[in-house]
Amino acid sequence: MRGMGDTTAYLRRGIREIICLVLFFFTFLACEYLFDVRMAEFVSPNEVVIYESLVIGASVIGFFVRPILYYRRPHAIDATSDVTGVLLVAALLLLIMAGGGGGGGWGGVIPGGLVAGCALGYCGSTAHANFARRFARTPCLARAAALSYAMGVLVQVLNHMVVPVGIPQQAVLVVCAIAQVALLHGARRAKLRDESDPNFEPSAAGLSVDALEYGAKWHDDPEAKAAFRRAVVRLTVAAA
């Protein structure tokens, strides 16, 4: 049996991946909220949901672009990540600064929301991939994911309760988006450095011997595989 000390050690080794996921959850929620508020300046509340669905659809596109590039055009990942980071910040600024109270704002709010959603989807896909790589061979994947999601929602709640409405909240969103991109770039470079090291071993990437043994048992034990599938179903139902 592994105690709380082991779980804490796993979580501590994956703190960067957890923070990246927290920042993604927060920036996605905050961007969606900001887009809804801006769109409410031009359309009725009932129509806001329709436009919001477009932004969410754009985020899905961004989420799938990253794995496609990763496996089919791996040499383009770095350049694409740089462009995505710039587009994300630019789209958020456009979304914030677009004129309101008239048709002129449509030229900024909708494109800004779509680009920001797509860029956030790409960042979220990267954050989830890094997170899965870090915790997949550990027994605390679900706990780490739950912690990340809960912290992301908590940051969103505190942002609404503590930070003044308007420019201060918008500044927090932009700063967190920049921090997210910077951390994801850092994780990417660290992974490349580790893989280019001739002495690289899985344990050097933060996987302990216990974690490797856990992964080996999972691959060899049919009961462990069945338990994993049941856990996936329960987590999916719970999340829904």
C-alpha positions in Angstrom: 0.0 0.0 0.0 1.2 3.5 -0.8 0.6 6.2 1.8 0.0 9.9 1.5 3.7 10.5 1.5 4.1 8.6 -1.8 1.1 10.5 -3.3 2.6 13.8 -2.2 5.9 12.9 -3.7 4.3 12.0 -7.1 2.3 15.3 -7.1 5.4 17.3 -6.1 7.4 15.9 -9.0 4.6 16.8 -11.4 3.9 20.3 -10.0 4.7 22.0 -13.3 2.3 19.8 -15.2 -0.4 20.4 -12.6 0.1 24.2 -12.7 -0.1 24.2 -16.5 -3.4 22.3 -16.3 -4.7 24.7 -13.6 -3.9 27.7 -15.8 -5.5 26.1 -18.8 -8.8 25.4 -16.9 -8.8 28.9 -15.5 -7.9 30.7 -18.8 -10.5 28.6 -20.7 -13.3 29.4 -18.2 -12.3 33.1 -18.0 -12.0 33.5 -21.8 -15.4 31.9 -22.3 -17.0 34.2 -19.6 -15.3 37.2 -21.2 -16.6 36.3 -24.6 -20.1 35.9 -23.3 -20.0 39.3 -21.6 -18.7 41.0 -24.7 -21.2 39.3 -27.0 -24.1 40.3 -24.7 -23.3 43.9 -25.7 -24.4 43.1 -29.3 -27.0 40.3 -29.1 -29.7 39.1 -26.8 -28.8 36.6 -24.0 -30.5 33.8 -25.9 -28.2 34.3 -28.9 -25.0 34.5 -26.8 -25.2 30.7 -26.3 -25.1 30.2 -30.1 -22.0 32.2 -30.5 -20.4 30.6 -27.4 -20.8 27.2 -29.1 -18.7 28.5 -32.0 -15.9 29.4 -29.6 -16.1 26.0 -27.9 -16.0 24.3 -31.4 -12.9 26.3 -32.3 -11.3 25.1 -29.1 -12.0 21.5 -30.1 -10.3 22.1 -33.4 -7.2 23.5 -31.6 -7.3 20.5 -29.3 -6.9 18.1 -32.2 -4.4 20.1 -34.2 -1.7 19.5 -31.7 -1.7 15.7 -31.7 -1.9 15.7 -35.5 1.1 17.9 -35.8 2.9 16.0 -33.1 2.7 12.7 -34.9 2.7 13.8 -38.6 4.8 17.0 -38.5 6.9 16.9 -35.3 9.4 19.3 -36.7 6.7 22.0 -36.8 5.7 21.7 -33.2 8.0 24.4 -31.8 7.1 27.0 -34.5 3.4 26.2 -34.1 3.6 26.5 -30.4 5.3 29.9 -30.7 2.7 31.2 -33.1 -0.1 29.8 -31.0 1.2 31.7 -27.9 1.3 35.0 -29.8 -2.1 34.4 -31.3 -3.6 33.6 -27.9 -2.4 36.8 -26.3 -3.3 38.9 -29.4 -6.8 37.4 -29.5 -7.4 38.1 -25.9 -6.4 41.7 -26.3 -8.6 42.0 -29.3 -11.5 40.4 -27.4 -11.0 42.9 -24.6 -10.4 46.1 -26.6 -12.9 45.6 -29.4 -15.4 48.5 -29.5 -18.7 48.0 -27.8 -22.2 49.3 -28.1 -22.6 48.9 -31.8 -21.9 46.8 -34.9 -18.3 47.9 -35.0 -17.4 45.6 -32.2 -18.4 42.5 -34.2 -15.3 42.9 -36.2 -13.2 42.1 -33.1 -15.2 40.2 -30.5 -16.2 37.2 -32.7 -12.8 36.7 -34.5 -11.0 37.3 -31.2 -13.1 34.7 -29.5 -12.6 32.1 -32.2 -8.9 32.6 -32.4 -8.5 32.6 -28.6 -10.7 29.4 -28.4 -8.6 27.6 -31.0 -5.3 28.7 -29.4 -6.6 27.7 -25.9 -7.6 24.3 -27.3 -4.1 23.8 -28.6 -2.6 24.8 -25.3 -5.0 22.6 -23.4 -4.1 19.6 -25.6 -0.4 20.2 -24.9 -1.1 20.6 -21.1 -3.1 17.4 -21.0 -0.4 15.5 -23.0 2.3 16.6 -20.6 0.1 15.8 -17.7 -0.7 12.3 -19.0 3.0 11.7 -19.7 3.9 12.6 -16.2 1.2 10.8 -14.2 0.2 7.9 -16.5 2.6 5.4 -14.8 1.7 6.6 -11.3 -1.2 5.5 -9.1 -2.5 9.1 -8.6 -3.5 10.1 -12.1 -7.1 10.7 -11.1 -6.2 12.6 -7.9 -3.8 14.9 -9.8 -6.5 15.6 -12.5 -9.1 16.3 -9.8 -6.7 18.6 -8.0 -5.9 20.5 -11.1 -9.6 20.9 -12.1 -10.6 22.0 -8.6 -7.8 24.5 -8.4 -8.6 25.9 -11.8 -12.3 26.5 -10.7 -11.1 27.9 -7.4 -8.9 30.5 -9.2 -11.9 31.4 -11.3 -14.1 31.9 -8.3 -11.4 34.0 -6.5 -10.9 36.1 -9.6 -14.6 37.0 -9.6 -14.8 37.5 -5.8 -11.6 39.3 -5.0 -10.4 41.0 -8.2 -12.3 44.1 -9.3 -14.5 43.7 -12.4 -13.2 45.1 -15.7 -9.5 45.8 -16.5 -8.1 44.1 -13.4 -9.9 40.8 -14.1 -8.9 41.0 -17.8 -5.3 41.7 -16.8 -5.3 38.5 -14.7 -6.6 36.5 -17.6 -3.9 37.8 -20.0 -1.1 37.3 -17.4 -2.3 33.7 -16.7 -2.4 33.1 -20.5 1.2 34.3 -20.9 2.3 32.2 -17.8 0.6 29.1 -19.3 2.4 29.5 -22.6 5.7 30.1 -20.9 5.4 27.0 -18.7 4.4 24.9 -21.7 7.4 26.1 -23.6 9.6 25.3 -20.6 8.2 21.8 -20.4 8.8 21.2 -24.1 12.4 22.3 -23.9 13.0 20.2 -20.8 11.6 17.2 -22.5 13.8 17.8 -25.6 16.9 18.2 -23.3 16.1 14.9 -21.5 15.6 13.0 -24.7 18.8 14.3 -26.2 20.8 13.2 -23.2 22.6 9.9 -24.0 22.2 8.9 -20.3 18.4 9.6 -20.4 16.3 7.0 -18.5 12.6 7.2 -17.7 13.4 7.7 -14.0 15.2 10.9 -15.0 11.9 12.3 -16.2 10.4 12.0 -12.8 9.2 8.4 -12.8 10.4 6.5 -9.8 11.1 2.8 -9.7 7.8 2.2 -7.9 6.0 4.0 -10.8 7.8 1.9 -13.4 6.9 -1.3 -11.6 3.3 -0.1 -11.4 3.3 0.4 -15.2 4.8 -3.0 -15.8 2.2 -4.7 -13.6 -0.5 -2.9 -15.4 0.6 -4.2 -18.8 1.0 -7.8 -17.6 -2.1 -8.1 -15.3 -5.5 -8.6 -17.1 -7.3 -7.7 -13.8 -5.4 -4.4 -13.6 -6.5 -3.6 -17.2 -10.1 -4.4 -16.3 -9.9 -2.3 -13.2 -8.5 0.5 -15.3 -11.4 0.3 -17.8 -13.9 0.4 -15.0 -12.2 3.4 -13.5 -12.4 5.2 -16.9 -16.1 4.6 -17.1 -16.7 5.8 -13.5 -14.6 8.9 -14.0 -16.4 9.7 -17.3 -19.8 9.3 -15.7 -18.8 11.4 -12.7 -17.3 14.2 -14.9 -20.5 14.2 -17.0 
